[in-house]
Amino acid sequence: MNNYSASAPKRLTRSRDNQMIGGVCAGLADYFGLDVTLVRVLVVVGTVLGLGSLIIAYIAGWILIPKE
């Protein structure tokens, strides 16, 4: 007997319900099983501390990651 799960594979999508700007942080938090507040704080702190490329990554995620 198989113990395989019949559930569909996990997909990265932007959140419609838990979005502040584009839903990218909420989608990443859901996908990786993290708290959405932690992901948002990490993005803001990383951006403020000079990792401005996170803004570009967020915009790219907003464009490339489909809405749920």
PyMOL Python script that loads the backbone (N, CA, C, O; Angstrom):
from pymol import cmd

cmd.read_pdbstr("""\
ATOM      1  N   MET A   1       0.844  -1.183   0.000  1.00  0.00           N
ATOM      2  CA  MET A   1       0.000   0.000   0.000  1.00  0.00           C
ATOM      3  C   MET A   1       0.886   1.242   0.000  1.00  0.00           C
ATOM      4  O   MET A   1       1.890   1.284   0.710  1.00  0.00           O
ATOM      5  N   ASN A   2       0.528   2.239  -0.780  1.00  0.00           N
ATOM      6  CA  ASN A   2       1.301   3.475  -0.878  1.00  0.00           C
ATOM      7  C   ASN A   2       0.920   4.437   0.232  1.00  0.00           C
ATOM      8  O   ASN A   2      -0.224   4.469   0.685  1.00  0.00           O
ATOM      9  N   ASN A   3       1.891   5.212   0.658  1.00  0.00           N
ATOM     10  CA  ASN A   3       1.641   6.287   1.617  1.00  0.00           C
ATOM     11  C   ASN A   3       1.816   7.637   0.953  1.00  0.00           C
ATOM     12  O   ASN A   3       2.158   8.621   1.609  1.00  0.00           O
ATOM     13  N   TYR A   4       1.581   7.683  -0.358  1.00  0.00           N
ATOM     14  CA  TYR A   4       1.716   8.931  -1.086  1.00  0.00           C
ATOM     15  C   TYR A   4       0.505   9.812  -0.832  1.00  0.00           C
ATOM     16  O   TYR A   4      -0.626   9.336  -0.734  1.00  0.00           O
ATOM     17  N   SER A   5       0.765  11.084  -0.729  1.00  0.00           N
ATOM     18  CA  SER A   5      -0.313  12.045  -0.525  1.00  0.00           C
ATOM     19  C   SER A   5      -0.976  12.356  -1.861  1.00  0.00           C
ATOM     20  O   SER A   5      -0.297  12.482  -2.881  1.00  0.00           O
ATOM     21  N   ALA A   6      -2.273  12.477  -1.855  1.00  0.00           N
ATOM     22  CA  ALA A   6      -3.019  12.783  -3.073  1.00  0.00           C
ATOM     23  C   ALA A   6      -3.163  14.283  -3.290  1.00  0.00           C
ATOM     24  O   ALA A   6      -3.828  14.712  -4.232  1.00  0.00           O
ATOM     25  N   SER A   7      -2.544  15.083  -2.425  1.00  0.00           N
ATOM     26  CA  SER A   7      -2.683  16.526  -2.555  1.00  0.00           C
ATOM     27  C   SER A   7      -1.830  17.039  -3.716  1.00  0.00           C
ATOM     28  O   SER A   7      -0.836  16.425  -4.104  1.00  0.00           O
ATOM     29  N   ALA A   8      -2.241  18.161  -4.246  1.00  0.00           N
ATOM     30  CA  ALA A   8      -1.527  18.781  -5.360  1.00  0.00           C
ATOM     31  C   ALA A   8      -0.202  19.350  -4.856  1.00  0.00           C
ATOM     32  O   ALA A   8      -0.079  19.686  -3.678  1.00  0.00           O
ATOM     33  N   PRO A   9       0.790  19.460  -5.742  1.00  0.00           N
ATOM     34  CA  PRO A   9       2.068  20.040  -5.320  1.00  0.00           C
ATOM     35  C   PRO A   9       1.898  21.499  -4.909  1.00  0.00           C
ATOM     36  O   PRO A   9       1.038  22.210  -5.430  1.00  0.00           O
ATOM     37  N   LYS A  10       2.716  21.924  -3.981  1.00  0.00           N
ATOM     38  CA  LYS A  10       2.671  23.281  -3.471  1.00  0.00           C
ATOM     39  C   LYS A  10       3.126  24.250  -4.557  1.00  0.00           C
ATOM     40  O   LYS A  10       4.135  24.009  -5.220  1.00  0.00           O
ATOM     41  N   ARG A  11       2.386  25.349  -4.744  1.00  0.00           N
ATOM     42  CA  ARG A  11       2.741  26.374  -5.733  1.00  0.00           C
ATOM     43  C   ARG A  11       2.953  27.702  -5.034  1.00  0.00           C
ATOM     44  O   ARG A  11       2.269  28.030  -4.065  1.00  0.00           O
ATOM     45  N   LEU A  12       3.902  28.451  -5.537  1.00  0.00           N
ATOM     46  CA  LEU A  12       4.159  29.788  -5.025  1.00  0.00           C
ATOM     47  C   LEU A  12       3.198  30.749  -5.703  1.00  0.00           C
ATOM     48  O   LEU A  12       3.238  30.915  -6.922  1.00  0.00           O
ATOM     49  N   THR A  13       2.341  31.378  -4.924  1.00  0.00           N
ATOM     50  CA  THR A  13       1.395  32.357  -5.444  1.00  0.00           C
ATOM     51  C   THR A  13       1.376  33.574  -4.534  1.00  0.00           C
ATOM     52  O   THR A  13       1.724  33.482  -3.356  1.00  0.00           O
ATOM     53  N   ARG A  14       0.968  34.712  -5.079  1.00  0.00           N
ATOM     54  CA  ARG A  14       0.796  35.915  -4.257  1.00  0.00           C
ATOM     55  C   ARG A  14      -0.542  35.830  -3.547  1.00  0.00           C
ATOM     56  O   ARG A  14      -1.525  35.348  -4.111  1.00  0.00           O
ATOM     57  N   SER A  15      -0.575  36.295  -2.323  1.00  0.00           N
ATOM     58  CA  SER A  15      -1.793  36.238  -1.525  1.00  0.00           C
ATOM     59  C   SER A  15      -2.753  37.359  -1.926  1.00  0.00           C
ATOM     60  O   SER A  15      -2.343  38.498  -2.148  1.00  0.00           O
ATOM     61  N   ARG A  16      -4.022  37.016  -2.013  1.00  0.00           N
ATOM     62  CA  ARG A  16      -5.059  38.034  -2.249  1.00  0.00           C
ATOM     63  C   ARG A  16      -5.613  38.559  -0.926  1.00  0.00           C
ATOM     64  O   ARG A  16      -5.986  39.726  -0.816  1.00  0.00           O
ATOM     65  N   ASP A  17      -5.660  37.683   0.069  1.00  0.00           N
ATOM     66  CA  ASP A  17      -6.308  38.030   1.335  1.00  0.00           C
ATOM     67  C   ASP A  17      -5.381  38.728   2.318  1.00  0.00           C
ATOM     68  O   ASP A  17      -5.828  39.566   3.102  1.00  0.00           O
ATOM     69  N   ASN A  18      -4.096  38.392   2.286  1.00  0.00           N
ATOM     70  CA  ASN A  18      -3.171  38.886   3.302  1.00  0.00           C
ATOM     71  C   ASN A  18      -2.114  39.779   2.665  1.00  0.00           C
ATOM     72  O   ASN A  18      -0.938  39.687   3.017  1.00  0.00           O
ATOM     73  N   GLN A  19      -2.508  40.631   1.746  1.00  0.00           N
ATOM     74  CA  GLN A  19      -1.535  41.483   1.074  1.00  0.00           C
ATOM     75  C   GLN A  19      -1.517  42.874   1.660  1.00  0.00           C
ATOM     76  O   GLN A  19      -2.541  43.383   2.116  1.00  0.00           O
ATOM     77  N   MET A  20      -0.331  43.497   1.645  1.00  0.00           N
ATOM     78  CA  MET A  20      -0.208  44.897   2.034  1.00  0.00           C
ATOM     79  C   MET A  20       0.037  45.742   0.785  1.00  0.00           C
ATOM     80  O   MET A  20      -0.575  46.794   0.603  1.00  0.00           O
ATOM     81  N   ILE A  21       0.939  45.265  -0.068  1.00  0.00           N
ATOM     82  CA  ILE A  21       1.205  45.963  -1.326  1.00  0.00           C
ATOM     83  C   ILE A  21       0.830  45.042  -2.483  1.00  0.00           C
ATOM     84  O   ILE A  21      -0.164  45.271  -3.172  1.00  0.00           O
ATOM     85  N   GLY A  22       1.629  44.003  -2.692  1.00  0.00           N
ATOM     86  CA  GLY A  22       1.368  43.117  -3.827  1.00  0.00           C
ATOM     87  C   GLY A  22       1.107  41.676  -3.432  1.00  0.00           C
ATOM     88  O   GLY A  22       0.772  40.859  -4.290  1.00  0.00           O
ATOM     89  N   GLY A  23       1.250  41.342  -2.157  1.00  0.00           N
ATOM     90  CA  GLY A  23       1.009  39.980  -1.695  1.00  0.00           C
ATOM     91  C   GLY A  23       2.205  39.062  -1.830  1.00  0.00           C
ATOM     92  O   GLY A  23       2.089  37.859  -1.597  1.00  0.00           O
ATOM     93  N   VAL A  24       3.373  39.614  -2.207  1.00  0.00           N
ATOM     94  CA  VAL A  24       4.558  38.790  -2.419  1.00  0.00           C
ATOM     95  C   VAL A  24       5.063  38.213  -1.098  1.00  0.00           C
ATOM     96  O   VAL A  24       5.320  37.012  -1.018  1.00  0.00           O
ATOM     97  N   CYS A  25       5.207  39.026  -0.077  1.00  0.00           N
ATOM     98  CA  CYS A  25       5.702  38.546   1.218  1.00  0.00           C
ATOM     99  C   CYS A  25       4.749  37.511   1.819  1.00  0.00           C
ATOM    100  O   CYS A  25       5.199  36.507   2.371  1.00  0.00           O
ATOM    101  N   ALA A  26       3.469  37.740   1.719  1.00  0.00           N
ATOM    102  CA  ALA A  26       2.488  36.786   2.251  1.00  0.00           C
ATOM    103  C   ALA A  26       2.548  35.473   1.475  1.00  0.00           C
ATOM    104  O   ALA A  26       2.426  34.401   2.066  1.00  0.00           O
ATOM    105  N   GLY A  27       2.734  35.545   0.170  1.00  0.00           N
ATOM    106  CA  GLY A  27       2.849  34.340  -0.640  1.00  0.00           C
ATOM    107  C   GLY A  27       4.103  33.550  -0.297  1.00  0.00           C
ATOM    108  O   GLY A  27       4.058  32.324  -0.198  1.00  0.00           O
ATOM    109  N   LEU A  28       5.222  34.247  -0.114  1.00  0.00           N
ATOM    110  CA  LEU A  28       6.463  33.583   0.283  1.00  0.00           C
ATOM    111  C   LEU A  28       6.326  32.952   1.673  1.00  0.00           C
ATOM    112  O   LEU A  28       6.800  31.839   1.900  1.00  0.00           O
ATOM    113  N   ALA A  29       5.683  33.657   2.590  1.00  0.00           N
ATOM    114  CA  ALA A  29       5.489  33.125   3.936  1.00  0.00           C
ATOM    115  C   ALA A  29       4.636  31.858   3.904  1.00  0.00           C
ATOM    116  O   ALA A  29       4.948  30.883   4.589  1.00  0.00           O
ATOM    117  N   ASP A  30       3.576  31.867   3.121  1.00  0.00           N
ATOM    118  CA  ASP A  30       2.727  30.684   2.994  1.00  0.00           C
ATOM    119  C   ASP A  30       3.498  29.510   2.387  1.00  0.00           C
ATOM    120  O   ASP A  30       3.385  28.376   2.853  1.00  0.00           O
ATOM    121  N   TYR A  31       4.273  29.791   1.356  1.00  0.00           N
ATOM    122  CA  TYR A  31       5.003  28.746   0.642  1.00  0.00           C
ATOM    123  C   TYR A  31       6.050  28.080   1.540  1.00  0.00           C
ATOM    124  O   TYR A  31       6.195  26.858   1.534  1.00  0.00           O
ATOM    125  N   PHE A  32       6.775  28.893   2.307  1.00  0.00           N
ATOM    126  CA  PHE A  32       7.841  28.360   3.150  1.00  0.00           C
ATOM    127  C   PHE A  32       7.400  28.045   4.574  1.00  0.00           C
ATOM    128  O   PHE A  32       8.208  27.572   5.374  1.00  0.00           O
ATOM    129  N   GLY A  33       6.141  28.297   4.906  1.00  0.00           N
ATOM    130  CA  GLY A  33       5.629  27.983   6.235  1.00  0.00           C
ATOM    131  C   GLY A  33       6.141  28.909   7.318  1.00  0.00           C
ATOM    132  O   GLY A  33       6.336  28.488   8.458  1.00  0.00           O
ATOM    133  N   LEU A  34       6.362  30.172   6.970  1.00  0.00           N
ATOM    134  CA  LEU A  34       6.862  31.165   7.923  1.00  0.00           C
ATOM    135  C   LEU A  34       5.761  32.148   8.291  1.00  0.00           C
ATOM    136  O   LEU A  34       4.725  32.229   7.630  1.00  0.00           O
ATOM    137  N   ASP A  35       6.009  32.888   9.353  1.00  0.00           N
ATOM    138  CA  ASP A  35       5.090  33.944   9.758  1.00  0.00           C
ATOM    139  C   ASP A  35       5.235  35.115   8.789  1.00  0.00           C
ATOM    140  O   ASP A  35       6.352  35.540   8.492  1.00  0.00           O
ATOM    141  N   VAL A  36       4.129  35.629   8.303  1.00  0.00           N
ATOM    142  CA  VAL A  36       4.158  36.707   7.306  1.00  0.00           C
ATOM    143  C   VAL A  36       4.809  37.962   7.878  1.00  0.00           C
ATOM    144  O   VAL A  36       5.480  38.690   7.146  1.00  0.00           O
ATOM    145  N   THR A  37       4.626  38.231   9.162  1.00  0.00           N
ATOM    146  CA  THR A  37       5.242  39.402   9.776  1.00  0.00           C
ATOM    147  C   THR A  37       6.763  39.288   9.758  1.00  0.00           C
ATOM    148  O   THR A  37       7.456  40.277   9.521  1.00  0.00           O
ATOM    149  N   LEU A  38       7.280  38.097  10.005  1.00  0.00           N
ATOM    150  CA  LEU A  38       8.720  37.873   9.975  1.00  0.00           C
ATOM    151  C   LEU A  38       9.276  38.143   8.576  1.00  0.00           C
ATOM    152  O   LEU A  38      10.312  38.794   8.439  1.00  0.00           O
ATOM    153  N   VAL A  39       8.607  37.656   7.553  1.00  0.00           N
ATOM    154  CA  VAL A  39       9.065  37.872   6.181  1.00  0.00           C
ATOM    155  C   VAL A  39       9.041  39.351   5.848  1.00  0.00           C
ATOM    156  O   VAL A  39       9.989  39.864   5.252  1.00  0.00           O
ATOM    157  N   ARG A  40       7.985  40.042   6.217  1.00  0.00           N
ATOM    158  CA  ARG A  40       7.888  41.484   5.934  1.00  0.00           C
ATOM    159  C   ARG A  40       8.982  42.268   6.649  1.00  0.00           C
ATOM    160  O   ARG A  40       9.595  43.160   6.062  1.00  0.00           O
ATOM    161  N   VAL A  41       9.225  41.940   7.910  1.00  0.00           N
ATOM    162  CA  VAL A  41      10.268  42.630   8.678  1.00  0.00           C
ATOM    163  C   VAL A  41      11.639  42.377   8.053  1.00  0.00           C
ATOM    164  O   VAL A  41      12.445  43.301   7.940  1.00  0.00           O
ATOM    165  N   LEU A  42      11.914  41.140   7.648  1.00  0.00           N
ATOM    166  CA  LEU A  42      13.195  40.829   7.021  1.00  0.00           C
ATOM    167  C   LEU A  42      13.392  41.598   5.721  1.00  0.00           C
ATOM    168  O   LEU A  42      14.496  42.063   5.439  1.00  0.00           O
ATOM    169  N   VAL A  43      12.339  41.734   4.932  1.00  0.00           N
ATOM    170  CA  VAL A  43      12.440  42.487   3.681  1.00  0.00           C
ATOM    171  C   VAL A  43      12.695  43.960   3.964  1.00  0.00           C
ATOM    172  O   VAL A  43      13.542  44.574   3.315  1.00  0.00           O
ATOM    173  N   VAL A  44      11.986  44.530   4.913  1.00  0.00           N
ATOM    174  CA  VAL A  44      12.161  45.955   5.234  1.00  0.00           C
ATOM    175  C   VAL A  44      13.552  46.200   5.808  1.00  0.00           C
ATOM    176  O   VAL A  44      14.233  47.136   5.389  1.00  0.00           O
ATOM    177  N   VAL A  45      13.979  45.384   6.749  1.00  0.00           N
ATOM    178  CA  VAL A  45      15.300  45.559   7.356  1.00  0.00           C
ATOM    179  C   VAL A  45      16.393  45.368   6.310  1.00  0.00           C
ATOM    180  O   VAL A  45      17.351  46.140   6.271  1.00  0.00           O
ATOM    181  N   GLY A  46      16.261  44.355   5.468  1.00  0.00           N
ATOM    182  CA  GLY A  46      17.242  44.143   4.411  1.00  0.00           C
ATOM    183  C   GLY A  46      17.315  45.301   3.443  1.00  0.00           C
ATOM    184  O   GLY A  46      18.401  45.654   2.982  1.00  0.00           O
ATOM    185  N   THR A  47      16.192  45.894   3.130  1.00  0.00           N
ATOM    186  CA  THR A  47      16.164  47.042   2.221  1.00  0.00           C
ATOM    187  C   THR A  47      16.801  48.263   2.873  1.00  0.00           C
ATOM    188  O   THR A  47      17.568  48.980   2.230  1.00  0.00           O
ATOM    189  N   VAL A  48      16.491  48.505   4.144  1.00  0.00           N
ATOM    190  CA  VAL A  48      17.034  49.663   4.852  1.00  0.00           C
ATOM    191  C   VAL A  48      18.541  49.531   5.065  1.00  0.00           C
ATOM    192  O   VAL A  48      19.259  50.530   5.014  1.00  0.00           O
ATOM    193  N   LEU A  49      19.023  48.332   5.297  1.00  0.00           N
ATOM    194  CA  LEU A  49      20.444  48.127   5.563  1.00  0.00           C
ATOM    195  C   LEU A  49      21.296  48.101   4.296  1.00  0.00           C
ATOM    196  O   LEU A  49      22.462  47.709   4.347  1.00  0.00           O
ATOM    197  N   GLY A  50      20.750  48.499   3.196  1.00  0.00           N
ATOM    198  CA  GLY A  50      21.550  48.658   2.004  1.00  0.00           C
ATOM    199  C   GLY A  50      21.388  47.576   0.962  1.00  0.00           C
ATOM    200  O   GLY A  50      22.079  47.599  -0.056  1.00  0.00           O
ATOM    201  N   LEU A  51      20.514  46.647   1.180  1.00  0.00           N
ATOM    202  CA  LEU A  51      20.288  45.621   0.180  1.00  0.00           C
ATOM    203  C   LEU A  51      19.128  46.055  -0.710  1.00  0.00           C
ATOM    204  O   LEU A  51      18.101  45.380  -0.785  1.00  0.00           O
ATOM    205  N   GLY A  52      19.303  47.164  -1.366  1.00  0.00           N
ATOM    206  CA  GLY A  52      18.248  47.742  -2.184  1.00  0.00           C
ATOM    207  C   GLY A  52      17.769  46.835  -3.301  1.00  0.00           C
ATOM    208  O   GLY A  52      16.704  47.055  -3.879  1.00  0.00           O
ATOM    209  N   SER A  53      18.561  45.814  -3.600  1.00  0.00           N
ATOM    210  CA  SER A  53      18.136  44.880  -4.634  1.00  0.00           C
ATOM    211  C   SER A  53      16.873  44.125  -4.222  1.00  0.00           C
ATOM    212  O   SER A  53      16.193  43.537  -5.063  1.00  0.00           O
ATOM    213  N   LEU A  54      16.565  44.144  -2.930  1.00  0.00           N
ATOM    214  CA  LEU A  54      15.322  43.506  -2.477  1.00  0.00           C
ATOM    215  C   LEU A  54      14.098  44.211  -3.056  1.00  0.00           C
ATOM    216  O   LEU A  54      13.066  43.579  -3.277  1.00  0.00           O
ATOM    217  N   ILE A  55      14.207  45.504  -3.299  1.00  0.00           N
ATOM    218  CA  ILE A  55      13.095  46.229  -3.922  1.00  0.00           C
ATOM    219  C   ILE A  55      12.891  45.701  -5.341  1.00  0.00           C
ATOM    220  O   ILE A  55      11.759  45.481  -5.772  1.00  0.00           O
ATOM    221  N   ILE A  56      13.995  45.499  -6.061  1.00  0.00           N
ATOM    222  CA  ILE A  56      13.905  44.969  -7.425  1.00  0.00           C
ATOM    223  C   ILE A  56      13.350  43.548  -7.396  1.00  0.00           C
ATOM    224  O   ILE A  56      12.529  43.183  -8.237  1.00  0.00           O
ATOM    225  N   ALA A  57      13.802  42.740  -6.423  1.00  0.00           N
ATOM    226  CA  ALA A  57      13.314  41.367  -6.294  1.00  0.00           C
ATOM    227  C   ALA A  57      11.817  41.356  -5.971  1.00  0.00           C
ATOM    228  O   ALA A  57      11.079  40.521  -6.495  1.00  0.00           O
ATOM    229  N   TYR A  58      11.365  42.277  -5.114  1.00  0.00           N
ATOM    230  CA  TYR A  58       9.948  42.353  -4.776  1.00  0.00           C
ATOM    231  C   TYR A  58       9.121  42.701  -6.010  1.00  0.00           C
ATOM    232  O   TYR A  58       8.084  42.087  -6.264  1.00  0.00           O
ATOM    233  N   ILE A  59       9.582  43.684  -6.769  1.00  0.00           N
ATOM    234  CA  ILE A  59       8.860  44.082  -7.987  1.00  0.00           C
ATOM    235  C   ILE A  59       8.830  42.929  -8.983  1.00  0.00           C
ATOM    236  O   ILE A  59       7.805  42.681  -9.618  1.00  0.00           O
ATOM    237  N   ALA A  60       9.953  42.223  -9.122  1.00  0.00           N
ATOM    238  CA  ALA A  60       9.997  41.068 -10.024  1.00  0.00           C
ATOM    239  C   ALA A  60       9.020  39.989  -9.558  1.00  0.00           C
ATOM    240  O   ALA A  60       8.323  39.385 -10.374  1.00  0.00           O
ATOM    241  N   GLY A  61       8.972  39.750  -8.256  1.00  0.00           N
ATOM    242  CA  GLY A  61       8.019  38.782  -7.716  1.00  0.00           C
ATOM    243  C   GLY A  61       6.585  39.206  -7.965  1.00  0.00           C
ATOM    244  O   GLY A  61       5.728  38.378  -8.273  1.00  0.00           O
ATOM    245  N   TRP A  62       6.331  40.486  -7.830  1.00  0.00           N
ATOM    246  CA  TRP A  62       4.991  41.029  -8.055  1.00  0.00           C
ATOM    247  C   TRP A  62       4.561  40.779  -9.505  1.00  0.00           C
ATOM    248  O   TRP A  62       3.397  40.477  -9.769  1.00  0.00           O
ATOM    249  N   ILE A  63       5.500  40.907 -10.431  1.00  0.00           N
ATOM    250  CA  ILE A  63       5.192  40.706 -11.839  1.00  0.00           C
ATOM    251  C   ILE A  63       5.118  39.231 -12.202  1.00  0.00           C
ATOM    252  O   ILE A  63       4.225  38.821 -12.943  1.00  0.00           O
ATOM    253  N   LEU A  64       6.052  38.424 -11.686  1.00  0.00           N
ATOM    254  CA  LEU A  64       6.200  37.047 -12.137  1.00  0.00           C
ATOM    255  C   LEU A  64       5.364  36.017 -11.377  1.00  0.00           C
ATOM    256  O   LEU A  64       4.958  35.008 -11.955  1.00  0.00           O
ATOM    257  N   ILE A  65       5.103  36.256 -10.100  1.00  0.00           N
ATOM    258  CA  ILE A  65       4.357  35.277  -9.287  1.00  0.00           C
ATOM    259  C   ILE A  65       2.855  35.497  -9.508  1.00  0.00           C
ATOM    260  O   ILE A  65       2.358  36.607  -9.315  1.00  0.00           O
ATOM    261  N   PRO A  66       2.143  34.460  -9.905  1.00  0.00           N
ATOM    262  CA  PRO A  66       0.697  34.617 -10.163  1.00  0.00           C
ATOM    263  C   PRO A  66      -0.101  34.782  -8.865  1.00  0.00           C
ATOM    264  O   PRO A  66       0.315  34.314  -7.806  1.00  0.00           O
ATOM    265  N   LYS A  67      -1.242  35.449  -8.963  1.00  0.00           N
ATOM    266  CA  LYS A  67      -2.146  35.547  -7.809  1.00  0.00           C
ATOM    267  C   LYS A  67      -2.802  34.199  -7.568  1.00  0.00           C
ATOM    268  O   LYS A  67      -3.002  33.416  -8.497  1.00  0.00           O
ATOM    269  N   GLU A  68      -3.136  33.935  -6.302  1.00  0.00           N
ATOM    270  CA  GLU A  68      -3.789  32.666  -5.982  1.00  0.00           C
ATOM    271  C   GLU A  68      -5.214  32.652  -6.471  1.00  0.00           C
ATOM    272  O   GLU A  68      -5.920  31.660  -6.289  1.00  0.00           O
TER     273      GLU A  68
END
""", "prot")
cmd.dss("prot")
cmd.show_as("cartoon", "prot")
cmd.util.cbc("prot")
cmd.orient("prot")
